[in-house]
């Protein structure tokens, strides 16, 4: 048999949120309901928050152009040297 949650990646925040929701559902008249609602808001904002500054990975060394066998020299400097 395939596990129901097998294809679903769970993390601690989802488990905590589920436990708080279960408590609020089963004990709506409890003294701690207001505290649990505040905690539920915090857990939900953490889950829906975007990462602030995600690091961008560099991909190895920078690309360099391939050198040609014959380098092109500056023709104006050759002309000057020939005339002198």
N, C-alpha and C positions, 0 to 999 in steps of 0.2 A: 504494500500500500504506500502511496505517496503521501508524505507529510504535507499538510495544508500550507504551512509557512515555509516550505522548502525553497520555493522560488522567490521569496520575499525577504529582503535584507532588513533585519530588525536591529535597532540600536536601543540603548538604555533609555533615551528620552521617550520613545514610543511606549516602552513598558511602564515607565513611571506615569505617563499621561493616562494610559489605560487603567492603571491601579487607582489613580485619583478619580477618574470618571466612574469607576465601579463603586468606590466609596460614596461618592456624591449621589449615585443612583440608589444605593441600598440604604443609606442613612441620611435622608434629606433633612431630618430634624435634629441632627447631632450638633453639639456645641462647636465642633471644629469645622463646620461647613464653610464659614467665611475664610478661615485660614487656608483651607484646601482650594477654594476658588482662586485666591491670590496665587497660590503655588501653581495651579493649573494654568493661569495666565502667563506666568514666568516660563513654564515648560513649553508652552505653545509658541511664545515669542522666540525662544531659543531654537525650536525646531524649524520655524519659518524664516529665521534670520539668514541673510546672505553672508558669506565670509567677507571680512573687511578688505583685506589686502592679500589676495592669493598670489603667491610667488610665481613668476613666469620663469620656466626653466629654459636655460640656454641649451642649444643643441650642439655640443662639442665645440670644436674650434671654428673660427670664421672661414668662409670660403675665400680662396685667393685665386686670381686668374693665373692660368697656365702661361709660363713664359715661352716666347717663341725662340727658336734656335738663333735666328739672326735678329739682333736688336736693331730697331730703326734709329738711326742717329739723326741729329739735327743737321739738316743740309746747310743751313746758313753758317754754322760754325766751321764746316768743311771748306766752304767757299772762302771764308776769311783767311783760313790758314793757308790755302793754296795761293792766294793773291799776295801774301806777305813774304 
